[in-house]
Amino acid sequence: MSELQISPAIHDPQGQEKQQQAAGVGILLQIMMLVLSFVLGHVLRRHKFYYLPEASASLLIGLIVGGLANISNTETSIRTWFNFHDEFFFLFLLPPIIFQSGFSLQPKPFFSNFGAIVTFSVLGTFVASMVTGVLVYLGGVMFLMYKLPFVECLMFGSLISATDPVTVLSIFQELGSDVNLYALVFGESVLNDAMAISLYRTMSLVRSQSAGQNFFMVIVRFLETFVGSMSAGVGVGFISALLFKYAGLDVDNLQNLECCLFVLFPYFSYMLAEGLSLSGIVSILFTGIVMKHYTYSNLSTNSQRFVSSFFHLISSLAETFVFIYMGFDIAMENHSWSHVGFILFSILFIVIARAANVFGCGYLVNLVRPAHRKIPMTHQKALWYSGLRGAMAFALALQSVHDLPEGHGQTIFTATTAIVVVTVLLIGGSTGTMLEALEVVGDGHDTTLGDGFEVVNNRYMTRFDDEDSPSGSGFRTKLREFHKSAASFTELDKNYLTPFFTSNNGDYDDDDDNNEQHHEEITPFTRRVDFYNRG
C-alpha cells in the first residue's frame, strides 16, 4: 500500500523533464555570460578603456541579462537555477577568493606597511561602521529617512563598510602605481572583508539576545571571534606545513595526492572555523598566508605550478561569476523602492564615514611615522575614493533579509543594492581619471617600499635610517622599538620557524627571492602587481 502511495510522487516524467530543461537553460546562460565577460574584459584591457572596468562589465552583463529574463516568459524557470543564495556565496564562491588573496600576498610590501594596513582595516572599518550606524539612526530620529532600531543601524553600518577594490586594483595594475599605495589598498581589502563580517555577526548576536550587552562585552565578543578565527587559520596552516614536510609526498607518483591534500586544507580551515561559530573568512585568509610562506615550499615543483594555477583559475572564475550573479539577481529581485530617502542619505553617510576612516586613520599613522614615510594626502584621497562596495556588502545585505524583521531587512537590501550599482558602475568607471588627476599612477618603479626596504633598479634593497637624528617625540622612540621587534620576528622566522616548518634550512633570503620570481610567472598576483618591476 505504501508503494502505491509513494510511486506517483516519484514518477513524474513531465515534471522531471521541465526541471532538467530549466536547469540546462540556467547553466547555459551562466556559461554564456562568463564567456562574454572574460572576452569583453580582455577587449577592454587591450584597448585600455578604463571607463568600464572588468568588474563593472560583469555586473552590467548580469543586469542586462537579468532584466531581459525578468520581462520574458522564462523568468520563473530560470530564477529557480540562477538565484543569488548567500549560503552558496559564503560556502563556495567567497573561500577561494579570500584564500587566493592571502596566498598571493607578497610579504615584503605588505608587512613593511603592516601597521598602517591594520589601522585602516581594523580600526578604520570599526570607525566607519559606527559612524554610518549612528548617522543612519540619527537620520531616522530626525525623520530624514526610514527609522531603524539602533542595533540594526549598526548592522547596516557593518555590512556596508565592506569595500571591494577589485576595480581599483585592476586599474592600478594597468596604469602602474606607487607600491605603498597599492599595498595599503590591497592590504586593507584583504582584512576589511573579514573585519566587516566579524562586526556584522557580532551585532547580529547582540540583537538576537533578549538581554542587552554593554559596549565592553561587544568588543570582547568581537575580539574572541577575530583572534579565535585567526588562531584556527594559522594552526591549520602550520599543520599542513608539517604534514607536507614529513609525509614524503613530493615524489612524481604522489603528485596527485599532494595537490588534492593542499587544495583541501583551506576548506578544512574554513569549515572548522564555521563549525566553532567563528569567522571562516578570517581563518582561511590566514591559512592562505601561512600556507604560502611555509607549506608551499614543501611541495614538489610540479605541484607548486599546479596549485598556483588552480587557485588562480578558481579565484578568477569566482570573482567574475560573483559580479555576474550579483547583477542578475539585482535585476530579478523584488526591491523596496518606497524609501528613496534612506538610499540617498545612506550614500551620503557612507561617504562621510569613509572619510572619517581614511583621513582619521591616516592622521594617526602619520603621527608615528618618520617624515619621509608619512602617507601623503594624495594617497589618502585615492584610498578614500577606492572604497567601492561589492559582493561582500551585497551578500551580507541579502543575509540581513533573513536576520531582520520583514521590511527592515528589505529596506537595507535595497539600499545596499543601489549603493553597489552606483559605486561599481559610476565611481569605478571614473577611478582611472581620478588616479591620474591625483598623479598617483604611472610612477611605481622608483618609490620607497616601507620600513627598511626600497625599490632600486627593480630590486628590494635594505634601507638604514639615521639613528642619530632627533626623535622629536616619544612616538619616534616607540617606532624604533617596533622596528626592532619586527626585525626580531624576521630573525625568529629565519632561524626557527622556517627551518622547523619547511625543508629550507639555509639560504633563506635567496630562496625567498627566487620563490617570488618564479611565483610571479604563474600566479594571479602577477596581473595585480606587475607594475612593481616596470622600468
C-alpha positions, 0 to 999 in steps of 0.5 A: 500500500505504501508503494502505491502511495509513494510511486506517483510522487516519484514518477513524474516524467513531465515534471522531471523533464521541465526541471532538467530543461530549466536547469540546462537553460540556467547553466547555459546562460551562466556559461554564456555570460562568463564567456562574454565577460572574460572576452569583453574584459580582455577587449577592454584591457587591450584597448585600455578603456578604463571607463568600464572596468572588468568588474563593472562589465560583469555586473552590467552583463548580469543586469542586462541579462537579468532584466531581459529574463525578468520581462520574458516568459522564462523568468520563473524557470530560470530564477529557480537555477540562477538565484543569488543564495548567500549560503552558496556565496559564503560556502563556495564562491567567497573561500577561494577568493579570500584564500587566493588573496592571502596566498598571493600576498607578497610579504615584503610590501605588505608587512613593511606597511603592516601597521598602517594596513591594520589601522585602516582595516581594523580600526578604520572599518570599526570607525566607519561602521559606527559612524554610518550606524549612528548617522543612519539612526540619527537620520531616522530620529530626525525623520530624514529617512526610514527609522531603524532600531539602533542595533540594526543601524549598526548592522547596516553600518557593518555590512556596508563598510565592506569595500571591494577594490577589485576595480581599483586594483585592476586599474592600478595594475594597468596604469602602474602605481606607487607600491605603498599605495597599492599595498595599503589598498590591497592590504586593507581589502584583504582584512576589511572583508573579514573585519566587516563580517566579524562586526556584522555577526557580532551585532547580529548576536547582540540583537538576537539576545533578549538581554542587552550587552554593554559596549565592553562585552561587544568588543570582547565578543568581537575580539574572541571571534577575530583572534579565535578565527585567526588562531584556527587559520594559522594552526591549520596552516602550520599543520599542513606545513608539517604534514607536507614536510614529513609525509614524503609526498613530493615524489612524481607518483604522489603528485596527485595526492599532494595537490588534492591534500593542499587544495583541501586544507583551506576548506578544512580551515574554513569549515572548522572555523564555521563549525566553532561559530567563528569567522571562516573568512578570517581563518582561511585568509590566514591559512592562505598566508601561512600556507604560502610562506611555509607549506608551499615550499614543501611541495614538489615543483610540479605541484607548486605550478599546479596549485598556483594555477588552480587557485588562480583559475578558481579565484578568477572564475569566482570573482567574475561569476560573483559580479555576474550573479550579483547583477542578475539577481539585482535585476530579478529581485523584488526591491523596496523602492518606497524609501528613496530617502534612506538610499540617498542619505545612506550614500551620503553617510557612507561617504562621510564615514569613509572619510572619517576612516581614511583621513582619521586613520591616516592622521594617526599613522602619520603621527608615528611615522618618520617624515619621509614615510608619512602617507601623503594626502594624495594617497589618502584621497585615492584610498578614500575614493577606492572604497567601492562596495561589492559582493561582500556588502551585497551578500551580507545585505541579502543575509540581513533579509533573513536576520531582520524583521520583514521590511527592515531587512528589505529596506537595507537590501535595497539600499545596499543594492543601489549603493553597489550599482552606483559605486561599481558602475559610476565611481569605478568607471571614473577611478582611472581619471581620478588616479591620474588627476591625483598623479598617483599612477604611472610612477611605481618603479622608483618609490620607497617600499616601507620600513627598511626596504626600497625599490632600486633598479627593480630590486628590494634593497635594505634601507638604514635610517639615521639613528642619530637624528632627533626623535622629536617625540616619544612616538619616534622612540616607540617606532624604533622599538617596533622596528626592532621587534619586527626585525626580531620576528624576521630573525625568529622566522629565519632561524626557527620557524622556517627551518622547523616548518619547511625543508629550507634550512639555509639560504633563506633570503635567496630562496625567498627571492627566487620563490617570488620570481618564479611565483610571479610567472604563474600566479594571479598576483602577477596581473595585480602587481606587475607594475612593481618591476616596470622600468 
